[in-house]
């Protein structure tokens, strides 16, 4: 049995948790027992030796079949029943309740450290005892900070060694507690550690075993798979956020931020190669009237249709961005077309904007006023070119709309 040693005459282990092992001393066949040999093993001393072999940051837990905590990083939480109170592992780690109630044999989960609040990854096993005992079984658990586990995932060799260390240590603990002979499997895992370190992660884990070692191996294999999926999800979310940060959610076009980056790059290339960069500032005519009269849903539909039509008349190397409301900017990247080519692009954009937009039983009509600026004659920075094209666009509106105007004659 496992209990606090209150037996008098044992000063070295007095009032300390102990594993009590007993064996009768019998005489010849048919004679009554001559006595009993009782050995008290200092439980904390055994676990301190085991914990010393664990990598930094790992925590070790032990509880009886009812969940009473026997070994815990916080010694004040152990053997509560000996002090007139119950400290249960299932109250600290809710997923272990399935082990206590017999619904599962092992669990792997994320939790928080009671002392620091830091997230943990933990694995617990439930095992019965194969020797006569007052205990129905034991719960064995190992935990590691989630930050350390995620760091290990990015370094496969370190992860392999950590898993091997966990498996090896777990096997030693089970061997001591259950008095089973598992030395040979432990030695086999330790022998394979060097091969694991060389990246042979799948072939060497003892996943096919049907004992405690196999259970631990499969538990940590599931943990690896879970963390790998989380890392993939995080990467996908990061890529999605980066896309959202650079694109307009309504039209899917580049937004002002991406336009600024591409325009800066285009100016830098043009400066090195002595080329031109052309910017067209497009403002839709009569759009506000449609938006106010028919609602924002209709206005959004018009913006998407016009954006798609304008995109169709541009080159693949050009950039069409929506910078807000009904305002668009077209960047004609180097090599920029000559004056006639710029006029052709502007005419095509106006033509596409003026075309009827079918909407239910009616046709909607907008137009486009365009201001055109060029590097280097209208400015040497992205801000200068956008401002010059904006001024030219207002001049185009003053000239009657559905037309274009150059910033420089």
C-alpha positions, 0 to 999 in steps of 0.5 A: 500500500501507499501511505504516510508512514506513522510507524514508530521506530522508523525515524528516517521515514517517519511522517513521510510518504512511503510504499509499504511492501510486505511478504510473509515468512513461512515455515515448512508446508502446513505450518503457520507463518513464522512472521512478516517482512515489511519494507518501507520505501521512501516514495518521495526519494524514489520520485526525486531520483526519477525527476532528476533524470527528466529534462528541465520543465517536466512535471511528474504526478501520481494519484491513486485510483480514486484520484487522491494526489500522492506525488505532485510538484507542489508537495502541499497538495499530496496525501490530503486524505492523511490531513483530513481533506481530499486533494483530487487530481481530477479537480486540478485536471478535469480530463483525468476524471475519465481515468478515475471513473474508468471510462478511459485508460489514457488521456492527452490534453492541454491544461494550465499550471495551478501555480503559474497559470502557464499552459501545459501539455499533459499525458496521464495513464491509468493502470491496475496493480498486479500484486496484492494491494489495498490500492485498486490502481494508480494514475501516472502523469507527465506534463511539460509547458506548452511553449517548450513543446511548441519550440520542440516541434520546430526542432525535430531532433530535440523533440525526438530526444524529449519524447524518448526521455519521457518514454524512458522515464515513464517506463522506469516509474511504472516499473518501480510502482508496479514491481514489474520487470520492464528493464529490457524494453527501457534499455531497448528504447535508450539504445534507439535514442541515437537513431531517433536523434538522426531523424528516424522518428517513425520506425523506432517508436514502439507503437505496436507494443501492448504494454505501458511503454506502447501506451505512452508511445501512442499517447505522445504520438497523438500529442505530436499529431495534435501539435502539428495540426495546430501549427498548420492551422496557425500558419494558415491563419497567419497567411490569411491575416496577411492576405486580409491586411493587403487586400480589399475585402469587398472586391478582392483587389489590392488595398492602399497598403499593397498599392503603396508597396508596389508603387514604391518598388516600381519607382525604385526600378524606374529610377535605376533603369531610367524608365517611366511609371504611370498612375491613373486615379479613377473615381466613379461618377454617379455612384453615390446616387445609386448607393443612396437610392438603392442601398449599400448592397446594390452599391457593393454589387456595382463596385465588384462588377466595375472592378472586375471589368477594369481588371480585364483591360489591364496587363498582368504586370499592372496593379488595380487597387481599391483605396476606399469608397468608389476610388480606384488606382491603376499602376501601369508598371514599367515598362510604362506604355507611351502617351498613346498607350496610356490614353488607350488604357484610360479610354477602355476603363471609361468604356467599361465603367459606362457600360450598363450593369444589369441588376434585376429588371433594371440597368444601372449606369455609372461613369469614371473620371480619371486623373493621370500622373507620371514618374518622374515629371509629376513627382518622385515619391508614391505620395507625390504621384497619388496627390498629382493624379488625385488633383488631375481627377478632380479636373476631369470631373470639372471638365464634364466627367467620363473623361481623363486629365493628365497632371502635366500637359 
